[in-house]
């Protein structure tokens, strides 16, 4: 199951004007947020992470949220701030009534935040949990997967998740050496896709690629030594794209696990593309082919 829907979300404080306000940074809940923001080990042990910003709050499944924090100024000024966006304000008030919230002073909220200019909304969420079957479409459609080897930049990984969702990717597999998906910067870069894109981690990417090939899914690798142009291959059936580390590309072992090495033609003196850009080009070509294949 992606999320444990039987666990209730917190409803500590309803949306009203007579609400208490946490003013101490020593509050256990505040200290927990800071630990989740800064320590990957804490996130892994608790299977929880922090999201920041209004969009992530509104997009998150309510059942995934353990705790919602809002700054006093945000809540006091929300109606005025969203005066010209009635639909957004309506969603916000409904969501706050649904999940409840803990109000904190502005200075305490700033200490909890990982951003320079906090929006005033911050949540503790449970990590989704998936199995291999969750990465395959349940409607009989052809799988479209991304296999990521040791992606290091949080912005790249977040962008890959966001782009993958937009292009109809059914799942993402990452090596253990890939940057923490629940790093605050990565979470923000996903723009909510962290809650919707199925993913797995693997200790042995080449072995997993081999299992995919055995099940009829073609494995392609973006590679500088590729001899097949990316737009010349057929991705209308089950397909998986191997994307390598930003600095070193794919390891020899991972590249050898592919059926086909792909090249993305480039002009000028550019030797390689950003990992997120390369992934985007490939998955959107697959999306293009599938849109017009029927």
C-alpha positions in Angstrom: 0.0 0.0 0.0 1.4 3.4 -0.9 0.1 5.0 2.4 -1.4 3.6 5.6 -4.9 5.0 5.3 -6.0 3.6 8.6 -3.8 6.1 10.6 -5.8 9.2 11.4 -4.4 12.6 10.5 -4.0 15.1 13.4 -6.9 17.4 14.2 -5.3 19.3 17.1 -6.5 22.8 16.3 -9.6 23.7 14.2 -9.6 26.8 12.0 -10.8 29.6 14.3 -9.7 32.8 15.8 -9.3 31.7 19.5 -6.4 29.3 19.0 -3.3 28.7 21.1 0.1 29.6 19.6 3.4 27.7 20.2 6.1 30.2 21.1 8.9 27.9 22.3 11.4 26.3 20.0 11.9 23.7 22.7 8.5 22.2 22.1 8.9 18.5 21.3 7.0 18.7 18.0 9.1 21.7 16.9 12.3 19.8 17.7 11.1 16.8 15.8 10.5 18.9 12.7 14.1 20.3 12.8 15.5 16.7 13.2 13.4 15.5 10.2 14.6 18.5 8.2 18.3 18.0 8.8 18.9 14.3 9.5 18.3 11.6 6.9 18.8 9.0 9.6 15.8 10.4 11.6 13.7 10.4 8.4 14.5 6.8 7.7 14.0 5.7 11.3 10.6 7.4 11.6 9.6 6.9 8.0 8.5 10.5 8.0 9.6 13.7 6.2 8.7 17.4 6.1 7.0 19.3 3.3 6.9 23.1 3.0 4.7 25.4 1.1 1.0 25.8 0.3 1.0 23.7 -2.9 2.5 20.7 -1.2 0.1 21.0 1.6 -2.9 21.2 -0.7 -1.7 18.4 -2.9 -0.7 15.9 -0.2 -3.2 13.1 0.5 -4.8 14.0 3.8 -4.2 10.6 5.1 -0.4 11.0 4.7 -0.2 14.0 7.0 0.8 13.4 10.6 1.0 17.1 11.7 0.4 20.5 10.1 2.1 23.6 11.3 1.2 27.2 10.2 2.7 30.5 11.2 0.5 32.9 13.1 0.9 35.6 10.5 -0.1 33.1 7.7 -3.3 32.1 9.4 -4.2 35.7 10.5 -3.7 37.1 7.0 -4.8 34.2 4.8 -8.2 35.6 3.9 -6.8 39.0 2.9 -3.8 37.4 1.1 -6.1 35.2 -1.0 -8.8 37.8 -1.6 -8.4 37.6 -5.3 -8.0 33.8 -5.4 -11.3 32.6 -3.9 -10.9 29.0 -5.1 -7.4 28.6 -3.5 -8.7 30.2 -0.2 -11.7 27.8 -0.3 -9.3 24.8 -0.7 -7.1 26.1 2.1 -9.9 26.5 4.6 -11.4 23.1 3.8 -8.0 21.4 4.1 -7.3 23.1 7.4 -10.6 22.0 8.8 -9.9 18.5 7.5 -6.4 18.1 8.9 -6.3 20.6 11.8 -3.1 22.5 12.5 -0.7 23.7 15.1 -0.2 27.4 15.1 3.4 28.6 15.9 4.8 32.1 16.3 6.6 33.5 13.3 10.1 33.3 14.8 9.6 29.7 15.8 8.2 28.9 12.3 11.3 30.5 10.7 13.5 28.2 12.8 11.6 25.1 11.6 11.8 26.1 8.0 14.4 25.0 5.5 13.7 27.9 3.2 14.9 31.5 3.3 11.4 32.9 2.8 8.9 30.5 4.4 5.4 30.5 3.1 3.9 29.8 6.5 2.7 26.2 6.0 4.8 23.1 6.9 3.8 19.5 7.3 5.2 16.3 8.7 4.1 13.5 6.3 4.6 9.7 6.3 6.7 8.2 3.6 4.8 6.3 0.9 5.8 2.6 0.6 5.6 0.7 -2.6 6.3 -2.8 -4.0 7.5 -3.7 -7.5 3.9 -4.3 -8.6 3.0 -0.7 -7.8 5.4 0.4 -10.5 3.4 -1.4 -13.2 0.1 0.1 -14.5 -2.9 -1.7 -13.3 -4.9 -1.2 -16.5 -2.9 -3.5 -18.7 -1.0 -0.5 -20.3 2.7 -0.8 -21.2 5.0 0.1 -18.3 7.2 3.1 -18.6 10.0 3.1 -16.0 13.0 5.2 -15.1 16.0 3.5 -13.5 18.3 6.0 -11.8 21.9 5.3 -10.8 23.4 7.5 -8.1 21.8 10.8 -9.0 23.3 13.2 -6.6 21.7 16.6 -7.0 18.4 17.1 -5.1 17.1 19.5 -7.7 17.8 16.9 -10.5 16.0 14.1 -8.6 13.0 16.3 -7.8 12.8 17.5 -11.4 13.0 13.9 -12.7 10.0 12.9 -10.4 8.0 15.9 -11.6 8.7 15.4 -15.2 8.1 11.6 -15.0 4.6 12.2 -13.6 3.9 14.7 -16.4 5.0 12.2 -19.1 3.1 9.2 -17.8 6.0 7.3 -16.3 4.6 4.4 -14.2 7.4 4.1 -11.7 11.0 5.1 -10.7 13.7 2.8 -9.4 16.7 4.4 -7.6 20.0 3.0 -6.4 20.9 3.3 -2.7 23.6 5.8 -3.8 21.0 8.2 -5.1 20.4 11.4 -3.1 17.7 11.1 -0.4 14.3 11.6 -2.1 13.0 13.1 1.2 15.7 15.7 1.5 13.8 19.0 1.9 15.2 20.4 -1.3 14.3 17.2 -3.3 10.8 17.2 -1.9 10.2 20.9 -2.9 11.6 20.2 -6.4 9.1 17.3 -6.9 6.2 19.9 -6.6 4.0 17.2 -5.1 5.0 14.3 -7.3 6.7 12.7 -4.3 3.2 11.7 -3.2 2.0 10.4 -6.6 5.0 8.8 -8.4 5.6 5.1 -7.3 9.2 4.4 -6.5 11.6 1.8 -5.2 15.2 1.6 -4.1 17.5 -1.2 -5.1 20.8 -2.6 -4.1 21.5 -4.1 -7.6 20.2 -2.0 -10.5 21.7 -4.3 -13.2 20.0 -7.3 -11.7 16.7 -5.5 -11.6 17.2 -4.4 -15.2 17.7 -8.1 -16.1 14.4 -9.1 -14.4 12.6 -6.4 -16.4 14.1 -7.7 -19.6 13.0 -11.2 -18.7 9.5 -10.0 -18.2 9.4 -8.4 -21.7 10.3 -4.8 -20.8 12.9 -3.3 -23.1 15.7 -1.5 -21.2 17.4 1.5 -22.8 20.4 3.4 -21.6 21.2 7.0 -22.3 24.9 6.8 -23.1 27.6 8.8 -24.8 28.6 5.6 -26.6 25.1 5.0 -27.9 24.7 4.3 -31.6 20.8 4.5 -31.7 19.3 8.0 -31.8 16.8 8.3 -29.0 13.9 9.1 -31.4 14.6 6.1 -33.6 13.7 3.4 -31.0 10.3 2.1 -30.3 8.9 2.8 -26.8 5.3 1.9 -27.4 5.7 -1.4 -25.6 7.1 -1.9 -22.0 10.2 0.3 -21.7 12.7 1.4 -19.1 15.3 4.1 -19.3 18.6 3.9 -17.4 19.9 7.4 -16.3 23.4 7.7 -14.8 25.2 9.9 -12.3 25.6 13.6 -13.2 29.4 13.4 -13.2 30.2 9.9 -14.2 27.2 8.7 -16.2 26.2 5.1 -16.0 28.6 2.5 -14.6 29.8 -0.2 -17.1 27.8 -2.8 -15.3 24.5 -0.8 -15.5 25.1 0.1 -19.2 25.8 -3.6 -20.0 22.3 -4.5 -18.6 20.6 -2.4 -21.3 19.2 -3.8 -24.6 20.0 -0.6 -26.4 22.4 2.3 -25.8 20.8 5.6 -26.9 22.4 8.8 -28.0 20.8 12.2 -27.8 22.3 14.3 -30.7 23.9 17.5 -29.6 25.3 20.6 -31.4 28.1 22.9 -30.4 30.8 21.8 -27.9 28.4 20.2 -25.4 29.6 16.7 -24.3 26.6 15.7 -22.2 23.3 16.9 -20.9 22.0 17.4 -17.4 20.6 14.1 -16.0 17.1 15.6 -15.5 17.1 17.0 -19.0 18.2 13.7 -20.5 15.5 11.9 -18.6 12.9 14.4 -19.7 13.8 14.1 -23.4 13.5 10.3 -23.3 10.3 10.0 -21.3 8.6 12.7 -23.4 9.6 10.9 -26.6 8.0 7.8 -25.2 4.9 9.8 -24.3 4.8 11.2 -27.8 5.0 7.8 -29.4 2.3 6.4 -27.1 0.0 9.3 -27.7 0.0 8.7 -31.4 0.4 4.9 -31.6 -3.3 4.1 -31.2 
